Amino acid sequence: MQGHGQAQPVKSPPPTGWLVFLRVFFVVISVFTLGLLAWTMMLRLAIVTRKSVDWGLFVASIAALVLSLVLLGTEPGEEVHTPGGWTGMALLLGSLVAEIAYYLAADIRHFHQLRFPGYVPHQPPPQAYGYPHSPYTATTVPQSQGPHTPPPMPRPTPPPTTTAPPQRHAPARIDQVRAELDELSDYLRKHDGHQDDGRDGRDRG
């Protein structure tokens, strides 16, 4: 019985110079044939990566090539001047540009992963339970607060009312009464004097 976890030997990628040469070679023949041999790029990529997606794209490139050739074949002459011919030309050149971009990106990514199998984007390690948090990665969590009650609005204080001191009418009233009494007494004295003078004149007569 074989033990579990037996690692399989990792195949080392070809030299970088050879990979660059192959990429340039397949791109050049695809461009110089105006996309007629662009399917060779997708075939090599599917053989190298062995992914179902790349095999599907290889089949799609063959279908696009056949369709574009059929549309171009409907032209009555050598020059393209019908909508079908222009559609076939656009499909041929558009698929060529898309296949070159995808081939280069996928081929570079595939061999980069083979050269650096443990390469992953740098991410901060997860904090284990019970360990102190780093001051650079710790995030402050706002404390939960109860329902916010607005502060009581201050009541407007009424302006102070200035009360005028009570006017003292009593002294003035008393003085007025005294003056009236004095006038009355003077009047009575004068009236009594006139009456006495009249009585004296009558007695003498």
PyMOL CGO cylinders between C-alpha atoms (Angstrom):
from pymol import cmd
from pymol.cgo import CYLINDER

trace = [
    CYLINDER, 0.00, 0.00, 0.00, 1.22, 3.46, -0.78, 0.3, 1, 1, 1, 1, 1, 1,
    CYLINDER, 1.22, 3.46, -0.78, 1.32, 6.08, 1.94, 0.3, 1, 1, 1, 1, 1, 1,
    CYLINDER, 1.32, 6.08, 1.94, -1.04, 8.99, 1.84, 0.3, 1, 1, 1, 1, 1, 1,
    CYLINDER, -1.04, 8.99, 1.84, 0.23, 12.41, 0.91, 0.3, 1, 1, 1, 1, 1, 1,
    CYLINDER, 0.23, 12.41, 0.91, 2.94, 11.21, -1.48, 0.3, 1, 1, 1, 1, 1, 1,
    CYLINDER, 2.94, 11.21, -1.48, 3.99, 14.28, -3.43, 0.3, 1, 1, 1, 1, 1, 1,
    CYLINDER, 3.99, 14.28, -3.43, 4.24, 14.06, -7.19, 0.3, 1, 1, 1, 1, 1, 1,
    CYLINDER, 4.24, 14.06, -7.19, 7.37, 15.44, -8.86, 0.3, 1, 1, 1, 1, 1, 1,
    CYLINDER, 7.37, 15.44, -8.86, 6.88, 18.98, -10.13, 0.3, 1, 1, 1, 1, 1, 1,
    CYLINDER, 6.88, 18.98, -10.13, 7.91, 19.48, -13.73, 0.3, 1, 1, 1, 1, 1, 1,
    CYLINDER, 7.91, 19.48, -13.73, 10.23, 22.43, -14.11, 0.3, 1, 1, 1, 1, 1, 1,
    CYLINDER, 10.23, 22.43, -14.11, 9.25, 24.95, -16.79, 0.3, 1, 1, 1, 1, 1, 1,
    CYLINDER, 9.25, 24.95, -16.79, 11.40, 25.47, -19.88, 0.3, 1, 1, 1, 1, 1, 1,
    CYLINDER, 11.40, 25.47, -19.88, 13.99, 28.27, -19.93, 0.3, 1, 1, 1, 1, 1, 1,
    CYLINDER, 13.99, 28.27, -19.93, 12.61, 31.78, -20.22, 0.3, 1, 1, 1, 1, 1, 1,
    CYLINDER, 12.61, 31.78, -20.22, 14.40, 32.44, -23.50, 0.3, 1, 1, 1, 1, 1, 1,
    CYLINDER, 14.40, 32.44, -23.50, 12.77, 29.43, -25.17, 0.3, 1, 1, 1, 1, 1, 1,
    CYLINDER, 12.77, 29.43, -25.17, 9.32, 30.49, -23.93, 0.3, 1, 1, 1, 1, 1, 1,
    CYLINDER, 9.32, 30.49, -23.93, 9.80, 34.01, -25.28, 0.3, 1, 1, 1, 1, 1, 1,
    CYLINDER, 9.80, 34.01, -25.28, 10.88, 32.62, -28.66, 0.3, 1, 1, 1, 1, 1, 1,
    CYLINDER, 10.88, 32.62, -28.66, 7.78, 30.42, -28.91, 0.3, 1, 1, 1, 1, 1, 1,
    CYLINDER, 7.78, 30.42, -28.91, 5.47, 33.28, -28.02, 0.3, 1, 1, 1, 1, 1, 1,
    CYLINDER, 5.47, 33.28, -28.02, 7.00, 35.57, -30.60, 0.3, 1, 1, 1, 1, 1, 1,
    CYLINDER, 7.00, 35.57, -30.60, 6.97, 32.82, -33.23, 0.3, 1, 1, 1, 1, 1, 1,
    CYLINDER, 6.97, 32.82, -33.23, 3.28, 31.98, -32.88, 0.3, 1, 1, 1, 1, 1, 1,
    CYLINDER, 3.28, 31.98, -32.88, 2.27, 35.65, -32.77, 0.3, 1, 1, 1, 1, 1, 1,
    CYLINDER, 2.27, 35.65, -32.77, 4.30, 36.45, -35.89, 0.3, 1, 1, 1, 1, 1, 1,
    CYLINDER, 4.30, 36.45, -35.89, 2.87, 33.65, -38.00, 0.3, 1, 1, 1, 1, 1, 1,
    CYLINDER, 2.87, 33.65, -38.00, -0.64, 34.57, -36.88, 0.3, 1, 1, 1, 1, 1, 1,
    CYLINDER, -0.64, 34.57, -36.88, -0.18, 38.21, -37.87, 0.3, 1, 1, 1, 1, 1, 1,
    CYLINDER, -0.18, 38.21, -37.87, 1.54, 37.51, -41.21, 0.3, 1, 1, 1, 1, 1, 1,
    CYLINDER, 1.54, 37.51, -41.21, -1.24, 35.13, -42.23, 0.3, 1, 1, 1, 1, 1, 1,
    CYLINDER, -1.24, 35.13, -42.23, -3.90, 37.72, -41.25, 0.3, 1, 1, 1, 1, 1, 1,
    CYLINDER, -3.90, 37.72, -41.25, -5.38, 35.36, -38.66, 0.3, 1, 1, 1, 1, 1, 1,
    CYLINDER, -5.38, 35.36, -38.66, -5.54, 32.24, -40.83, 0.3, 1, 1, 1, 1, 1, 1,
    CYLINDER, -5.54, 32.24, -40.83, -3.05, 30.49, -38.50, 0.3, 1, 1, 1, 1, 1, 1,
    CYLINDER, -3.05, 30.49, -38.50, -4.17, 32.13, -35.26, 0.3, 1, 1, 1, 1, 1, 1,
    CYLINDER, -4.17, 32.13, -35.26, -5.66, 28.81, -34.17, 0.3, 1, 1, 1, 1, 1, 1,
    CYLINDER, -5.66, 28.81, -34.17, -2.08, 27.48, -33.70, 0.3, 1, 1, 1, 1, 1, 1,
    CYLINDER, -2.08, 27.48, -33.70, -1.64, 29.77, -30.67, 0.3, 1, 1, 1, 1, 1, 1,
    CYLINDER, -1.64, 29.77, -30.67, -4.79, 28.44, -29.04, 0.3, 1, 1, 1, 1, 1, 1,
    CYLINDER, -4.79, 28.44, -29.04, -3.80, 24.85, -29.83, 0.3, 1, 1, 1, 1, 1, 1,
    CYLINDER, -3.80, 24.85, -29.83, -0.40, 25.22, -28.18, 0.3, 1, 1, 1, 1, 1, 1,
    CYLINDER, -0.40, 25.22, -28.18, -1.98, 26.95, -25.15, 0.3, 1, 1, 1, 1, 1, 1,
    CYLINDER, -1.98, 26.95, -25.15, -4.55, 24.18, -24.72, 0.3, 1, 1, 1, 1, 1, 1,
    CYLINDER, -4.55, 24.18, -24.72, -1.83, 21.48, -24.95, 0.3, 1, 1, 1, 1, 1, 1,
    CYLINDER, -1.83, 21.48, -24.95, 0.36, 23.28, -22.39, 0.3, 1, 1, 1, 1, 1, 1,
    CYLINDER, 0.36, 23.28, -22.39, -2.29, 24.18, -19.79, 0.3, 1, 1, 1, 1, 1, 1,
    CYLINDER, -2.29, 24.18, -19.79, -4.60, 21.16, -20.38, 0.3, 1, 1, 1, 1, 1, 1,
    CYLINDER, -4.60, 21.16, -20.38, -7.59, 23.22, -19.28, 0.3, 1, 1, 1, 1, 1, 1,
    CYLINDER, -7.59, 23.22, -19.28, -11.06, 22.66, -20.63, 0.3, 1, 1, 1, 1, 1, 1,
    CYLINDER, -11.06, 22.66, -20.63, -11.50, 26.40, -21.04, 0.3, 1, 1, 1, 1, 1, 1,
    CYLINDER, -11.50, 26.40, -21.04, -8.51, 26.65, -23.34, 0.3, 1, 1, 1, 1, 1, 1,
    CYLINDER, -8.51, 26.65, -23.34, -9.70, 23.66, -25.40, 0.3, 1, 1, 1, 1, 1, 1,
    CYLINDER, -9.70, 23.66, -25.40, -13.08, 25.35, -25.74, 0.3, 1, 1, 1, 1, 1, 1,
    CYLINDER, -13.08, 25.35, -25.74, -11.42, 28.57, -26.91, 0.3, 1, 1, 1, 1, 1, 1,
    CYLINDER, -11.42, 28.57, -26.91, -9.40, 26.60, -29.44, 0.3, 1, 1, 1, 1, 1, 1,
    CYLINDER, -9.40, 26.60, -29.44, -12.62, 25.16, -30.91, 0.3, 1, 1, 1, 1, 1, 1,
    CYLINDER, -12.62, 25.16, -30.91, -14.17, 28.65, -30.89, 0.3, 1, 1, 1, 1, 1, 1,
    CYLINDER, -14.17, 28.65, -30.89, -11.18, 30.06, -32.81, 0.3, 1, 1, 1, 1, 1, 1,
    CYLINDER, -11.18, 30.06, -32.81, -11.57, 27.37, -35.48, 0.3, 1, 1, 1, 1, 1, 1,
    CYLINDER, -11.57, 27.37, -35.48, -15.30, 28.14, -35.76, 0.3, 1, 1, 1, 1, 1, 1,
    CYLINDER, -15.30, 28.14, -35.76, -14.66, 31.89, -36.08, 0.3, 1, 1, 1, 1, 1, 1,
    CYLINDER, -14.66, 31.89, -36.08, -12.06, 31.26, -38.77, 0.3, 1, 1, 1, 1, 1, 1,
    CYLINDER, -12.06, 31.26, -38.77, -14.40, 29.03, -40.78, 0.3, 1, 1, 1, 1, 1, 1,
    CYLINDER, -14.40, 29.03, -40.78, -17.27, 31.52, -40.49, 0.3, 1, 1, 1, 1, 1, 1,
    CYLINDER, -17.27, 31.52, -40.49, -15.14, 34.46, -41.56, 0.3, 1, 1, 1, 1, 1, 1,
    CYLINDER, -15.14, 34.46, -41.56, -13.84, 32.51, -44.59, 0.3, 1, 1, 1, 1, 1, 1,
    CYLINDER, -13.84, 32.51, -44.59, -17.39, 31.61, -45.60, 0.3, 1, 1, 1, 1, 1, 1,
    CYLINDER, -17.39, 31.61, -45.60, -18.48, 35.25, -45.40, 0.3, 1, 1, 1, 1, 1, 1,
    CYLINDER, -18.48, 35.25, -45.40, -15.46, 36.37, -47.39, 0.3, 1, 1, 1, 1, 1, 1,
    CYLINDER, -15.46, 36.37, -47.39, -16.13, 33.65, -49.97, 0.3, 1, 1, 1, 1, 1, 1,
    CYLINDER, -16.13, 33.65, -49.97, -19.53, 35.12, -50.73, 0.3, 1, 1, 1, 1, 1, 1,
    CYLINDER, -19.53, 35.12, -50.73, -17.84, 38.13, -52.35, 0.3, 1, 1, 1, 1, 1, 1,
    CYLINDER, -17.84, 38.13, -52.35, -18.37, 38.06, -56.11, 0.3, 1, 1, 1, 1, 1, 1,
    CYLINDER, -18.37, 38.06, -56.11, -15.03, 39.71, -56.85, 0.3, 1, 1, 1, 1, 1, 1,
    CYLINDER, -15.03, 39.71, -56.85, -11.61, 40.05, -55.33, 0.3, 1, 1, 1, 1, 1, 1,
    CYLINDER, -11.61, 40.05, -55.33, -12.41, 43.25, -53.42, 0.3, 1, 1, 1, 1, 1, 1,
    CYLINDER, -12.41, 43.25, -53.42, -14.58, 43.41, -50.32, 0.3, 1, 1, 1, 1, 1, 1,
    CYLINDER, -14.58, 43.41, -50.32, -17.61, 45.64, -50.89, 0.3, 1, 1, 1, 1, 1, 1,
    CYLINDER, -17.61, 45.64, -50.89, -20.64, 43.75, -49.48, 0.3, 1, 1, 1, 1, 1, 1,
    CYLINDER, -20.64, 43.75, -49.48, -21.89, 43.65, -45.87, 0.3, 1, 1, 1, 1, 1, 1,
    CYLINDER, -21.89, 43.65, -45.87, -21.14, 39.94, -45.66, 0.3, 1, 1, 1, 1, 1, 1,
    CYLINDER, -21.14, 39.94, -45.66, -17.58, 40.45, -46.77, 0.3, 1, 1, 1, 1, 1, 1,
    CYLINDER, -17.58, 40.45, -46.77, -16.99, 43.30, -44.32, 0.3, 1, 1, 1, 1, 1, 1,
    CYLINDER, -16.99, 43.30, -44.32, -18.47, 41.19, -41.53, 0.3, 1, 1, 1, 1, 1, 1,
    CYLINDER, -18.47, 41.19, -41.53, -16.14, 38.31, -42.35, 0.3, 1, 1, 1, 1, 1, 1,
    CYLINDER, -16.14, 38.31, -42.35, -13.11, 40.61, -42.43, 0.3, 1, 1, 1, 1, 1, 1,
    CYLINDER, -13.11, 40.61, -42.43, -14.05, 42.19, -39.10, 0.3, 1, 1, 1, 1, 1, 1,
    CYLINDER, -14.05, 42.19, -39.10, -14.58, 38.77, -37.54, 0.3, 1, 1, 1, 1, 1, 1,
    CYLINDER, -14.58, 38.77, -37.54, -11.20, 37.52, -38.81, 0.3, 1, 1, 1, 1, 1, 1,
    CYLINDER, -11.20, 37.52, -38.81, -9.20, 40.52, -37.60, 0.3, 1, 1, 1, 1, 1, 1,
    CYLINDER, -9.20, 40.52, -37.60, -11.14, 40.89, -34.34, 0.3, 1, 1, 1, 1, 1, 1,
    CYLINDER, -11.14, 40.89, -34.34, -10.60, 37.26, -33.39, 0.3, 1, 1, 1, 1, 1, 1,
    CYLINDER, -10.60, 37.26, -33.39, -6.92, 37.63, -34.25, 0.3, 1, 1, 1, 1, 1, 1,
    CYLINDER, -6.92, 37.63, -34.25, -6.45, 40.52, -31.80, 0.3, 1, 1, 1, 1, 1, 1,
    CYLINDER, -6.45, 40.52, -31.80, -8.43, 38.78, -29.05, 0.3, 1, 1, 1, 1, 1, 1,
    CYLINDER, -8.43, 38.78, -29.05, -6.53, 35.48, -29.47, 0.3, 1, 1, 1, 1, 1, 1,
    CYLINDER, -6.53, 35.48, -29.47, -3.12, 37.18, -29.33, 0.3, 1, 1, 1, 1, 1, 1,
    CYLINDER, -3.12, 37.18, -29.33, -4.01, 39.06, -26.13, 0.3, 1, 1, 1, 1, 1, 1,
    CYLINDER, -4.01, 39.06, -26.13, -5.43, 35.98, -24.42, 0.3, 1, 1, 1, 1, 1, 1,
    CYLINDER, -5.43, 35.98, -24.42, -2.61, 33.68, -25.57, 0.3, 1, 1, 1, 1, 1, 1,
    CYLINDER, -2.61, 33.68, -25.57, 0.15, 35.91, -24.19, 0.3, 1, 1, 1, 1, 1, 1,
    CYLINDER, 0.15, 35.91, -24.19, -1.62, 36.57, -20.89, 0.3, 1, 1, 1, 1, 1, 1,
    CYLINDER, -1.62, 36.57, -20.89, -2.55, 32.94, -20.25, 0.3, 1, 1, 1, 1, 1, 1,
    CYLINDER, -2.55, 32.94, -20.25, 0.84, 31.54, -21.32, 0.3, 1, 1, 1, 1, 1, 1,
    CYLINDER, 0.84, 31.54, -21.32, 2.78, 33.96, -19.11, 0.3, 1, 1, 1, 1, 1, 1,
    CYLINDER, 2.78, 33.96, -19.11, 0.50, 33.32, -16.13, 0.3, 1, 1, 1, 1, 1, 1,
    CYLINDER, 0.50, 33.32, -16.13, 0.73, 29.53, -16.53, 0.3, 1, 1, 1, 1, 1, 1,
    CYLINDER, 0.73, 29.53, -16.53, 4.53, 29.34, -16.56, 0.3, 1, 1, 1, 1, 1, 1,
    CYLINDER, 4.53, 29.34, -16.56, 4.81, 31.93, -13.81, 0.3, 1, 1, 1, 1, 1, 1,
    CYLINDER, 4.81, 31.93, -13.81, 2.72, 29.68, -11.56, 0.3, 1, 1, 1, 1, 1, 1,
    CYLINDER, 2.72, 29.68, -11.56, 4.91, 26.70, -12.48, 0.3, 1, 1, 1, 1, 1, 1,
    CYLINDER, 4.91, 26.70, -12.48, 8.06, 28.63, -11.64, 0.3, 1, 1, 1, 1, 1, 1,
    CYLINDER, 8.06, 28.63, -11.64, 6.66, 29.97, -8.36, 0.3, 1, 1, 1, 1, 1, 1,
    CYLINDER, 6.66, 29.97, -8.36, 4.11, 27.38, -7.19, 0.3, 1, 1, 1, 1, 1, 1,
    CYLINDER, 4.11, 27.38, -7.19, 3.70, 28.89, -3.71, 0.3, 1, 1, 1, 1, 1, 1,
    CYLINDER, 3.70, 28.89, -3.71, 3.24, 32.44, -4.87, 0.3, 1, 1, 1, 1, 1, 1,
    CYLINDER, 3.24, 32.44, -4.87, 0.08, 34.07, -3.56, 0.3, 1, 1, 1, 1, 1, 1,
    CYLINDER, 0.08, 34.07, -3.56, -0.74, 37.75, -3.19, 0.3, 1, 1, 1, 1, 1, 1,
    CYLINDER, -0.74, 37.75, -3.19, 0.45, 39.13, 0.11, 0.3, 1, 1, 1, 1, 1, 1,
    CYLINDER, 0.45, 39.13, 0.11, -2.32, 39.16, 2.68, 0.3, 1, 1, 1, 1, 1, 1,
    CYLINDER, -2.32, 39.16, 2.68, -2.15, 39.93, 6.40, 0.3, 1, 1, 1, 1, 1, 1,
    CYLINDER, -2.15, 39.93, 6.40, -2.17, 36.75, 8.49, 0.3, 1, 1, 1, 1, 1, 1,
    CYLINDER, -2.17, 36.75, 8.49, -5.41, 36.07, 10.35, 0.3, 1, 1, 1, 1, 1, 1,
    CYLINDER, -5.41, 36.07, 10.35, -5.35, 36.86, 14.05, 0.3, 1, 1, 1, 1, 1, 1,
    CYLINDER, -5.35, 36.86, 14.05, -5.52, 33.76, 16.20, 0.3, 1, 1, 1, 1, 1, 1,
    CYLINDER, -5.52, 33.76, 16.20, -7.83, 33.71, 19.20, 0.3, 1, 1, 1, 1, 1, 1,
    CYLINDER, -7.83, 33.71, 19.20, -6.09, 34.68, 22.40, 0.3, 1, 1, 1, 1, 1, 1,
    CYLINDER, -6.09, 34.68, 22.40, -3.08, 36.36, 20.81, 0.3, 1, 1, 1, 1, 1, 1,
    CYLINDER, -3.08, 36.36, 20.81, -2.44, 40.08, 21.18, 0.3, 1, 1, 1, 1, 1, 1,
    CYLINDER, -2.44, 40.08, 21.18, -3.35, 42.10, 18.15, 0.3, 1, 1, 1, 1, 1, 1,
    CYLINDER, -3.35, 42.10, 18.15, -0.72, 44.01, 16.28, 0.3, 1, 1, 1, 1, 1, 1,
    CYLINDER, -0.72, 44.01, 16.28, -1.03, 47.79, 16.58, 0.3, 1, 1, 1, 1, 1, 1,
    CYLINDER, -1.03, 47.79, 16.58, -0.68, 48.06, 12.78, 0.3, 1, 1, 1, 1, 1, 1,
    CYLINDER, -0.68, 48.06, 12.78, -3.48, 45.67, 11.91, 0.3, 1, 1, 1, 1, 1, 1,
    CYLINDER, -3.48, 45.67, 11.91, -5.83, 46.22, 14.80, 0.3, 1, 1, 1, 1, 1, 1,
    CYLINDER, -5.83, 46.22, 14.80, -8.99, 48.02, 13.99, 0.3, 1, 1, 1, 1, 1, 1,
    CYLINDER, -8.99, 48.02, 13.99, -10.92, 49.95, 16.54, 0.3, 1, 1, 1, 1, 1, 1,
    CYLINDER, -10.92, 49.95, 16.54, -14.51, 48.85, 16.84, 0.3, 1, 1, 1, 1, 1, 1,
    CYLINDER, -14.51, 48.85, 16.84, -16.85, 51.56, 18.00, 0.3, 1, 1, 1, 1, 1, 1,
    CYLINDER, -16.85, 51.56, 18.00, -18.57, 50.75, 21.26, 0.3, 1, 1, 1, 1, 1, 1,
    CYLINDER, -18.57, 50.75, 21.26, -22.24, 50.09, 21.02, 0.3, 1, 1, 1, 1, 1, 1,
    CYLINDER, -22.24, 50.09, 21.02, -24.27, 52.79, 22.60, 0.3, 1, 1, 1, 1, 1, 1,
    CYLINDER, -24.27, 52.79, 22.60, -27.85, 52.86, 23.69, 0.3, 1, 1, 1, 1, 1, 1,
    CYLINDER, -27.85, 52.86, 23.69, -30.52, 54.85, 21.96, 0.3, 1, 1, 1, 1, 1, 1,
    CYLINDER, -30.52, 54.85, 21.96, -29.33, 58.34, 21.53, 0.3, 1, 1, 1, 1, 1, 1,
    CYLINDER, -29.33, 58.34, 21.53, -31.32, 60.78, 23.60, 0.3, 1, 1, 1, 1, 1, 1,
    CYLINDER, -31.32, 60.78, 23.60, -30.93, 64.40, 22.60, 0.3, 1, 1, 1, 1, 1, 1,
    CYLINDER, -30.93, 64.40, 22.60, -29.79, 66.71, 25.39, 0.3, 1, 1, 1, 1, 1, 1,
    CYLINDER, -29.79, 66.71, 25.39, -32.57, 68.70, 27.02, 0.3, 1, 1, 1, 1, 1, 1,
    CYLINDER, -32.57, 68.70, 27.02, -33.12, 72.01, 25.40, 0.3, 1, 1, 1, 1, 1, 1,
    CYLINDER, -33.12, 72.01, 25.40, -32.47, 74.91, 27.79, 0.3, 1, 1, 1, 1, 1, 1,
    CYLINDER, -32.47, 74.91, 27.79, -35.61, 76.79, 28.62, 0.3, 1, 1, 1, 1, 1, 1,
    CYLINDER, -35.61, 76.79, 28.62, -35.52, 80.43, 27.64, 0.3, 1, 1, 1, 1, 1, 1,
    CYLINDER, -35.52, 80.43, 27.64, -35.17, 82.56, 30.73, 0.3, 1, 1, 1, 1, 1, 1,
    CYLINDER, -35.17, 82.56, 30.73, -37.64, 85.45, 30.77, 0.3, 1, 1, 1, 1, 1, 1,
    CYLINDER, -37.64, 85.45, 30.77, -36.04, 88.87, 30.95, 0.3, 1, 1, 1, 1, 1, 1,
    CYLINDER, -36.04, 88.87, 30.95, -35.95, 90.28, 34.46, 0.3, 1, 1, 1, 1, 1, 1,
    CYLINDER, -35.95, 90.28, 34.46, -38.88, 92.55, 35.12, 0.3, 1, 1, 1, 1, 1, 1,
    CYLINDER, -38.88, 92.55, 35.12, -37.87, 95.79, 36.76, 0.3, 1, 1, 1, 1, 1, 1,
    CYLINDER, -37.87, 95.79, 36.76, -40.49, 96.83, 39.27, 0.3, 1, 1, 1, 1, 1, 1,
    CYLINDER, -40.49, 96.83, 39.27, -40.63, 100.50, 39.87, 0.3, 1, 1, 1, 1, 1, 1,
    CYLINDER, -40.63, 100.50, 39.87, -40.47, 101.44, 43.55, 0.3, 1, 1, 1, 1, 1, 1,
    CYLINDER, -40.47, 101.44, 43.55, -43.86, 102.34, 44.94, 0.3, 1, 1, 1, 1, 1, 1,
    CYLINDER, -43.86, 102.34, 44.94, -44.45, 105.99, 44.78, 0.3, 1, 1, 1, 1, 1, 1,
    CYLINDER, -44.45, 105.99, 44.78, -45.01, 107.58, 48.10, 0.3, 1, 1, 1, 1, 1, 1,
    CYLINDER, -45.01, 107.58, 48.10, -48.21, 109.50, 47.68, 0.3, 1, 1, 1, 1, 1, 1,
    CYLINDER, -48.21, 109.50, 47.68, -48.89, 109.75, 51.40, 0.3, 1, 1, 1, 1, 1, 1,
    CYLINDER, -48.89, 109.75, 51.40, -46.48, 112.63, 52.25, 0.3, 1, 1, 1, 1, 1, 1,
    CYLINDER, -46.48, 112.63, 52.25, -47.65, 114.68, 49.28, 0.3, 1, 1, 1, 1, 1, 1,
    CYLINDER, -47.65, 114.68, 49.28, -51.26, 114.01, 50.20, 0.3, 1, 1, 1, 1, 1, 1,
    CYLINDER, -51.26, 114.01, 50.20, -50.64, 115.01, 53.79, 0.3, 1, 1, 1, 1, 1, 1,
    CYLINDER, -50.64, 115.01, 53.79, -48.96, 118.23, 52.70, 0.3, 1, 1, 1, 1, 1, 1,
    CYLINDER, -48.96, 118.23, 52.70, -51.89, 118.98, 50.44, 0.3, 1, 1, 1, 1, 1, 1,
    CYLINDER, -51.89, 118.98, 50.44, -54.37, 118.36, 53.26, 0.3, 1, 1, 1, 1, 1, 1,
    CYLINDER, -54.37, 118.36, 53.26, -52.34, 120.55, 55.57, 0.3, 1, 1, 1, 1, 1, 1,
    CYLINDER, -52.34, 120.55, 55.57, -52.29, 123.34, 53.02, 0.3, 1, 1, 1, 1, 1, 1,
    CYLINDER, -52.29, 123.34, 53.02, -56.03, 123.08, 52.54, 0.3, 1, 1, 1, 1, 1, 1,
    CYLINDER, -56.03, 123.08, 52.54, -56.61, 123.11, 56.27, 0.3, 1, 1, 1, 1, 1, 1,
    CYLINDER, -56.61, 123.11, 56.27, -54.39, 126.18, 56.63, 0.3, 1, 1, 1, 1, 1, 1,
    CYLINDER, -54.39, 126.18, 56.63, -56.31, 127.92, 53.86, 0.3, 1, 1, 1, 1, 1, 1,
    CYLINDER, -56.31, 127.92, 53.86, -59.59, 126.96, 55.51, 0.3, 1, 1, 1, 1, 1, 1,
    CYLINDER, -59.59, 126.96, 55.51, -58.48, 128.18, 58.88, 0.3, 1, 1, 1, 1, 1, 1,
    CYLINDER, -58.48, 128.18, 58.88, -57.30, 131.48, 57.37, 0.3, 1, 1, 1, 1, 1, 1,
    CYLINDER, -57.30, 131.48, 57.37, -60.60, 131.82, 55.61, 0.3, 1, 1, 1, 1, 1, 1,
    CYLINDER, -60.60, 131.82, 55.61, -62.51, 131.13, 58.84, 0.3, 1, 1, 1, 1, 1, 1,
    CYLINDER, -62.51, 131.13, 58.84, -60.40, 133.61, 60.71, 0.3, 1, 1, 1, 1, 1, 1,
    CYLINDER, -60.40, 133.61, 60.71, -61.03, 136.26, 58.09, 0.3, 1, 1, 1, 1, 1, 1,
    CYLINDER, -61.03, 136.26, 58.09, -64.74, 135.47, 58.06, 0.3, 1, 1, 1, 1, 1, 1,
    CYLINDER, -64.74, 135.47, 58.06, -64.95, 135.64, 61.85, 0.3, 1, 1, 1, 1, 1, 1,
    CYLINDER, -64.95, 135.64, 61.85, -63.08, 138.97, 61.84, 0.3, 1, 1, 1, 1, 1, 1,
    CYLINDER, -63.08, 138.97, 61.84, -65.51, 140.49, 59.37, 0.3, 1, 1, 1, 1, 1, 1,
    CYLINDER, -65.51, 140.49, 59.37, -68.45, 139.34, 61.45, 0.3, 1, 1, 1, 1, 1, 1,
    CYLINDER, -68.45, 139.34, 61.45, -66.97, 140.84, 64.63, 0.3, 1, 1, 1, 1, 1, 1,
    CYLINDER, -66.97, 140.84, 64.63, -66.35, 144.13, 62.86, 0.3, 1, 1, 1, 1, 1, 1,
    CYLINDER, -66.35, 144.13, 62.86, -69.95, 144.25, 61.69, 0.3, 1, 1, 1, 1, 1, 1,
    CYLINDER, -69.95, 144.25, 61.69, -71.28, 143.56, 65.14, 0.3, 1, 1, 1, 1, 1, 1,
    CYLINDER, -71.28, 143.56, 65.14, -69.15, 146.31, 66.65, 0.3, 1, 1, 1, 1, 1, 1,
    CYLINDER, -69.15, 146.31, 66.65, -70.45, 148.82, 64.09, 0.3, 1, 1, 1, 1, 1, 1,
    CYLINDER, -70.45, 148.82, 64.09, -74.00, 147.89, 64.81, 0.3, 1, 1, 1, 1, 1, 1,
    CYLINDER, -74.00, 147.89, 64.81, -73.48, 148.23, 68.56, 0.3, 1, 1, 1, 1, 1, 1,
    CYLINDER, -73.48, 148.23, 68.56, -72.02, 151.67, 68.13, 0.3, 1, 1, 1, 1, 1, 1,
    CYLINDER, -72.02, 151.67, 68.13, -74.82, 152.84, 65.96, 0.3, 1, 1, 1, 1, 1, 1,
]
cmd.load_cgo(trace, "trace")
